[in-house]
Structures are given as C-alpha cells and as structure tokens.
Amino acid sequence: MIRLRHLVIPAAALMLAPLAAKAQAMDTGMKMAGGAVATAQSATREQLMKGVNLTDDQKSKIKSIYDKYSPQMQNLNPANAADKQKWTDLFNKEVGEIKKVLSPDQIKTLQANATSILNGMK
C-alpha cells in the first residue's frame, strides 16, 4: 500500500502539470492584454495632451483625473459597441474635468485633440 501511494502522487503530479502550465499561460496572456490596454490608454492621453503646455500644478491635477477614470476605462473593449460607448462617455467626462484646470488657449488645443481622437474611433 505504501509503495502504491509513492507511485500515485508522482503520477497525479505529472497529469496535472499540463493544466498548471496552461493556467499560467492564460494568466500571462491576460496580464499582457491588460498591459496593451494600459499602453493604448497612455498613447491616447499623450495624443490628447499634445501641444498643451502644462504647469507642474496642472500636471498634478490632471494625473488625479486620470487616476479617477483609468480603472473604469481599462476594462472596456472598444471592439464591443456597448463598451465603446461607455469608453466614449468616460473619455468625455475626463476631458470635461481636465478643461476645468486649463486656460482658454489650452482648452482649444485639448478640444481639437479630443475631437481628433473621437473621429479616429469611428
């Protein structure tokens, strides 16, 4: 009986190893997908702020706005129509809050950038 137990445990481990490897690969893939979303979000925000010369105080305030919206936006899939609409709504809210910390000239640049981003999504 003891010998049988010594054989069963290693055999079970061998049978479960492929499942563990697949689970790890799926986890890695999900992390990579999350990273791609974060990268896309970062690129969109760079495009949004292009040509808007910010003070350090404005940068700090805008970072707080980004931190507020990032968790809500990063889980949305723009290929899905409902998610795309949610993303657009959140993006517009985010832009609206950012406008509150900008000068009129900065707002003009920001609005042109935002319009370009949204037109590119159509």
KEKE-3310 file (N, C-alpha, C; in steps of 0.2 Angstrom, whole numbers, plus 5000, padded with zeros to 4 digits):
npx = (5004:5010:5019:5012:5006:5017:5018:5007:5005:5016:5012:5000:5004:5011:5001:4994:5002:5002:4990:4992:5002:4995:4986:4994:4999:4988:4985:4997:4994:4982:4988:4996:4987:4980:4991:4993:4981:4983:4994:4989:4979:4988:4994:4983:4981:4992:4991:4980:4985:4994:5003:4998:5004:5008:5008:5017:5008:4996:4999:4999:4986:4979:4984:4978:4965:4966:4969:4957:4948:4955:4954:4941:4940:4950:4945:4937:4931:4935:4931:4919:4902:4894:4903:4912:4904:4903:4916:4918:4909:4915:4928:4924:4919:4931:4938:4931:4933:4946:4947:4943:4955:4963:4969:4960:4966:4973:4963:4957:4966:4966:4953:4953:4962:4955:4943:4949:4954:4942:4935:4944:4940:4929)
npy = (4994:5006:5008:5009:5022:5030:5029:5034:5048:5055:5052:5058:5071:5073:5072:5083:5093:5099:5106:5116:5123:5128:5136:5145:5151:5157:5166:5174:5179:5187:5196:5202:5207:5216:5225:5230:5237:5247:5253:5258:5266:5276:5281:5287:5297:5304:5309:5316:5327:5333:5347:5354:5364:5361:5367:5362:5361:5359:5347:5339:5339:5334:5322:5316:5316:5307:5296:5294:5290:5279:5266:5263:5264:5255:5242:5241:5235:5241:5236:5231:5237:5242:5244:5253:5264:5267:5269:5281:5290:5290:5295:5308:5314:5314:5323:5334:5337:5339:5351:5360:5364:5370:5384:5396:5395:5383:5375:5375:5369:5356:5352:5351:5341:5331:5329:5324:5312:5305:5306:5297:5285:5281)
npz = (5000:5004:4994:4983:4985:4984:4970:4965:4969:4962:4949:4948:4949:4937:4928:4931:4928:4915:4915:4924:4918:4907:4913:4919:4907:4902:4912:4910:4897:4900:4908:4899:4890:4898:4899:4886:4885:4894:4888:4877:4882:4888:4876:4870:4879:4878:4865:4867:4875:4868:4863:4872:4884:4900:4917:4932:4942:4935:4929:4940:4944:4933:4933:4944:4939:4929:4936:4942:4932:4925:4930:4927:4913:4908:4908:4897:4881:4866:4854:4856:4854:4865:4875:4869:4868:4882:4885:4877:4883:4896:4893:4888:4899:4907:4899:4901:4915:4914:4907:4916:4923:4914:4904:4893:4880:4881:4882:4869:4861:4868:4865:4851:4850:4857:4849:4837:4842:4845:4832:4825:4831:4824)
capx = (5000:5014:5023:5007:5005:5023:5018:5001:5007:5020:5008:4995:5008:5013:4995:4991:5007:5000:4985:4995:5006:4990:4983:5000:5000:4982:4986:5001:4991:4978:4992:4999:4982:4980:4997:4991:4976:4986:4998:4984:4976:4993:4995:4978:4982:4998:4988:4975:4988:4999:5003:4995:5009:5005:5012:5018:5002:4991:5000:4997:4978:4977:4986:4972:4959:4967:4969:4950:4945:4958:4951:4934:4941:4954:4942:4932:4934:4932:4928:4912:4899:4892:4909:4915:4900:4904:4923:4917:4906:4920:4933:4921:4919:4938:4940:4927:4936:4953:4946:4942:4961:4966:4967:4956:4970:4975:4956:4956:4971:4964:4947:4955:4965:4949:4939:4953:4954:4935:4934:4948:4937:4923)
capy = (5000:5012:5009:5012:5029:5033:5030:5038:5055:5057:5051:5064:5077:5073:5073:5090:5098:5102:5110:5121:5127:5131:5141:5150:5154:5161:5172:5179:5182:5192:5202:5206:5211:5222:5230:5233:5242:5252:5256:5261:5272:5280:5284:5291:5303:5308:5312:5321:5332:5335:5354:5358:5365:5361:5368:5356:5361:5356:5340:5335:5339:5330:5315:5314:5315:5301:5290:5293:5286:5274:5259:5262:5263:5250:5235:5241:5233:5246:5232:5230:5243:5245:5246:5258:5270:5268:5272:5287:5294:5291:5300:5315:5316:5315:5329:5340:5338:5342:5358:5365:5366:5373:5391:5395:5393:5376:5371:5375:5363:5350:5350:5349:5334:5326:5328:5320:5305:5303:5305:5291:5279:5280)
capz = (5000:5004:4988:4978:4987:4981:4963:4963:4970:4956:4943:4948:4948:4930:4925:4932:4926:4909:4917:4928:4913:4903:4918:4919:4901:4902:4917:4907:4892:4902:4910:4893:4887:4902:4898:4880:4886:4898:4884:4872:4886:4889:4870:4869:4883:4876:4860:4870:4878:4863:4862:4878:4888:4906:4923:4936:4946:4931:4928:4946:4945:4928:4935:4948:4935:4925:4941:4944:4926:4922:4932:4924:4906:4906:4907:4892:4875:4861:4848:4858:4853:4871:4879:4865:4870:4889:4885:4874:4889:4901:4890:4888:4906:4909:4896:4904:4921:4913:4905:4922:4926:4909:4902:4887:4875:4882:4881:4862:4859:4870:4862:4845:4851:4859:4843:4833:4844:4844:4825:4824:4833:4821)
cpx = (5004:5017:5018:5006:5011:5022:5012:5002:5011:5016:5003:4998:5009:5006:4992:4996:5005:4994:4987:4999:5001:4987:4988:5000:4994:4983:4991:4998:4986:4982:4995:4993:4980:4985:4995:4986:4979:4991:4994:4981:4982:4994:4990:4978:4987:4995:4984:4979:4993:4998:5000:5001:5007:5010:5013:5011:4996:4992:4998:4989:4976:4978:4980:4966:4960:4966:4961:4947:4948:4955:4945:4935:4945:4951:4937:4935:4931:4929:4921:4908:4897:4898:4912:4911:4902:4911:4922:4914:4911:4925:4930:4921:4926:4940:4937:4930:4943:4952:4946:4949:4965:4964:4963:4960:4972:4968:4955:4960:4968:4958:4948:4958:4959:4945:4943:4953:4947:4933:4938:4945:4931:4924)
cpy = (5006:5013:5011:5019:5033:5034:5034:5046:5058:5057:5057:5070:5078:5074:5080:5095:5102:5107:5116:5126:5131:5137:5147:5154:5159:5167:5177:5182:5188:5198:5206:5210:5217:5227:5233:5238:5248:5256:5260:5267:5277:5284:5289:5298:5307:5312:5318:5328:5335:5343:5358:5358:5366:5364:5362:5355:5357:5349:5336:5334:5334:5323:5312:5312:5308:5295:5289:5288:5280:5267:5258:5260:5257:5243:5235:5239:5237:5242:5230:5236:5246:5247:5252:5265:5272:5272:5280:5292:5295:5296:5307:5318:5318:5322:5335:5342:5341:5349:5363:5367:5369:5380:5390:5393:5386:5372:5370:5369:5357:5348:5348:5342:5329:5324:5324:5313:5302:5301:5298:5285:5277:5275)
cpz = (5000:4997:4982:4979:4984:4974:4961:4964:4964:4950:4942:4947:4940:4926:4925:4930:4920:4910:4920:4923:4909:4907:4918:4913:4900:4906:4913:4901:4894:4905:4904:4890:4891:4901:4891:4881:4889:4893:4879:4875:4886:4882:4868:4873:4881:4870:4862:4872:4874:4862:4867:4883:4895:4912:4927:4940:4942:4930:4934:4946:4939:4929:4939:4944:4931:4930:4943:4938:4924:4924:4928:4916:4904:4905:4901:4885:4869:4855:4850:4858:4860:4875:4875:4867:4877:4889:4882:4880:4894:4899:4890:4895:4909:4906:4899:4911:4920:4911:4911:4925:4920:4908:4895:4881:4875:4880:4873:4859:4861:4867:4855:4845:4852:4853:4838:4835:4843:4837:4823:4826:4829:4815)
residu = (MET:ILE:ARG:LEU:ARG:HIS:LEU:VAL:ILE:PRO:ALA:ALA:ALA:LEU:MET:LEU:ALA:PRO:LEU:ALA:ALA:LYS:ALA:GLN:ALA:MET:ASP:THR:GLY:MET:LYS:MET:ALA:GLY:GLY:ALA:VAL:ALA:THR:ALA:GLN:SER:ALA:THR:ARG:GLU:GLN:LEU:MET:LYS:GLY:VAL:ASN:LEU:THR:ASP:ASP:GLN:LYS:SER:LYS:ILE:LYS:SER:ILE:TYR:ASP:LYS:TYR:SER:PRO:GLN:MET:GLN:ASN:LEU:ASN:PRO:ALA:ASN:ALA:ALA:ASP:LYS:GLN:LYS:TRP:THR:ASP:LEU:PHE:ASN:LYS:GLU:VAL:GLY:GLU:ILE:LYS:LYS:VAL:LEU:SER:PRO:ASP:GLN:ILE:LYS:THR:LEU:GLN:ALA:ASN:ALA:THR:SER:ILE:LEU:ASN:GLY:MET:LYS)
# end
